Amino acid sequence: MDNVLCNLLNIQYPIIQGGMAWVATAELAAAVSEAGGLGIIGAGNAPGTIVREQIKKAKELTDKPFGVNIMLLSPFVEDVVEVIIDEKVAVVTTGAGNPGKYISRLHKADIKVIPVVPSVALAKRMERDHADAVIAEGTEAGGHIGELTTMALVPQIVDAVSIPVIAAGGIGDGRGVIAALALGAVGVQMGTRFICAEECTVHDRYKNYILKAKDRDAIVTGRSTGHPVRVLKNKLTKQYEFLEKHQASAEELEKLGTGKLKNAVIDGDIENGSVMAGQIAGLITKIQPAKEIIEEIMNEVQKNMQRLNFILK
Ligand SMILES: O=C(O)COc1ccc(-c2c[nH]c(CNC(=O)Nc3ncc(Sc4ccccn4)s3)n2)cc1
């Protein structure tokens, strides 16, 4: 497609898969890239050695461009940046912090840098720091989130910066893609929908918990710690809410949450693990190959654009 994002990243469709910690492995990233989107490996809190293994595996699975997401709360960020440069990864997205100090080093290695931003202020700072684009992620998203909705955040960032804006948060089908483009975005990033891709390696119980989720099941915990995270309701969130209600310390809350994403993703413990997912979970009804997800979404875009043209003429 002749689209700003497709031309920037050399991809067929303006669809990026979210680089979710523990969830976005090489298998998922390669399948999304093979299908014409941009697959992203989620570095999460993993050390450089693990990230390098994932990059090498993705290179075996696809010749198409793929990226790596750097989670800026990780203790291994410096090491991961060096591995990404050494492995000549095409694109880096970043989350949960300000990547400003890494951008010039990544650009020197001819790597595109696309930070996730939850606010206009950070989007403007990223433009000043020469980011190639920004992902404006609304609070509807799963995992670590900001406070503004996608509907409110995206147009304000589009008006505030001149670099391309990608919309994320609460987007799960062709209607969401059209809405994002209407708000001025050049493409979308989706996380929760791709967790339900066949190639995603999370435990089946995690995927099925998303399929069973209703519109109000994706709730926010941890606001009191300064690191709000959106997850699906379960026993863990009830424990978390009890502790937050009784003014537990940030350390106690941190202790409760540590390692819980892995428990859900690897062990399939959907009751006591952290089942990170966005508010769009209630819209997702099936597990499909990544190629089928992307083709279905692009068909919905075409069909709904015709419907819109009809209504608006
Ligand atoms: O430095 C500042 O000005 C603050 O900057 C930022 C603040 C927030 C963000 C932000 C919001 N959303 C994203 C992208 N999404 C994400 O990063 N989602 C994530 N999900 C799970 C993650 S691992 C984690 C992290 C915290 C607690 C528990 N686990 S990271 N980035 C980006 C920058």
The ligand as a MOL file (V3000), in Angstrom:
LIG
                    3D

  0  0  0     0  0            999 V3000
M  V30 BEGIN CTAB
M  V30 COUNTS 33 36 0 0 0
M  V30 BEGIN ATOM
M  V30 1 O 9.3030 9.2830 31.2740 0
M  V30 2 C 8.1510 9.6840 31.0730 0
M  V30 3 O 7.8270 10.8380 30.7160 0
M  V30 4 C 7.0470 8.6470 31.1380 0
M  V30 5 O 7.0830 8.0690 29.8510 0
M  V30 6 C 6.2410 7.0760 29.5430 0
M  V30 7 C 5.2330 6.5890 30.3970 0
M  V30 8 C 4.4280 5.5350 29.9350 0
M  V30 9 C 4.6510 5.0050 28.6590 0
M  V30 10 C 3.8830 3.9040 28.1540 0
M  V30 11 C 2.5740 3.6170 28.3470 0
M  V30 12 N 2.3320 2.4780 27.6110 0
M  V30 13 C 3.4680 2.1510 26.9980 0
M  V30 14 C 3.6700 1.0030 26.0540 0
M  V30 15 N 3.1080 -0.1540 26.6580 0
M  V30 16 C 3.8630 -0.8830 27.5140 0
M  V30 17 O 5.0240 -0.6300 27.7730 0
M  V30 18 N 3.1960 -1.9310 28.0560 0
M  V30 19 C 3.7510 -2.7680 28.9550 0
M  V30 20 N 3.0350 -3.7370 29.4930 0
M  V30 21 C 3.7150 -4.4680 30.4020 0
M  V30 22 C 5.0030 -4.0990 30.5460 0
M  V30 23 S 6.1290 -4.8060 31.6430 0
M  V30 24 C 5.5750 -4.0000 33.0950 0
M  V30 25 C 5.6550 -2.6210 33.2010 0
M  V30 26 C 5.2010 -2.0420 34.3920 0
M  V30 27 C 4.6850 -2.8520 35.3770 0
M  V30 28 C 4.5820 -4.2060 35.1310 0
M  V30 29 N 5.0470 -4.7650 34.0150 0
M  V30 30 S 5.3630 -2.7760 29.5740 0
M  V30 31 N 4.4160 2.9890 27.3210 0
M  V30 32 C 5.6570 5.5180 27.8450 0
M  V30 33 C 6.4470 6.5570 28.2790 0
M  V30 END ATOM
M  V30 BEGIN BOND
M  V30 1 2 1 2
M  V30 2 1 2 3
M  V30 3 1 2 4
M  V30 4 1 4 5
M  V30 5 1 5 6
M  V30 6 1 6 7
M  V30 7 2 6 33
M  V30 8 2 7 8
M  V30 9 1 8 9
M  V30 10 1 9 10
M  V30 11 2 9 32
M  V30 12 2 10 11
M  V30 13 1 10 31
M  V30 14 1 11 12
M  V30 15 1 12 13
M  V30 16 1 13 14
M  V30 17 2 13 31
M  V30 18 1 14 15
M  V30 19 1 15 16
M  V30 20 2 16 17
M  V30 21 1 16 18
M  V30 22 1 18 19
M  V30 23 2 19 20
M  V30 24 1 19 30
M  V30 25 1 20 21
M  V30 26 2 21 22
M  V30 27 1 22 23
M  V30 28 1 22 30
M  V30 29 1 23 24
M  V30 30 1 24 25
M  V30 31 2 24 29
M  V30 32 2 25 26
M  V30 33 1 26 27
M  V30 34 2 27 28
M  V30 35 1 28 29
M  V30 36 1 32 33
M  V30 END BOND
M  V30 END CTAB
M  END
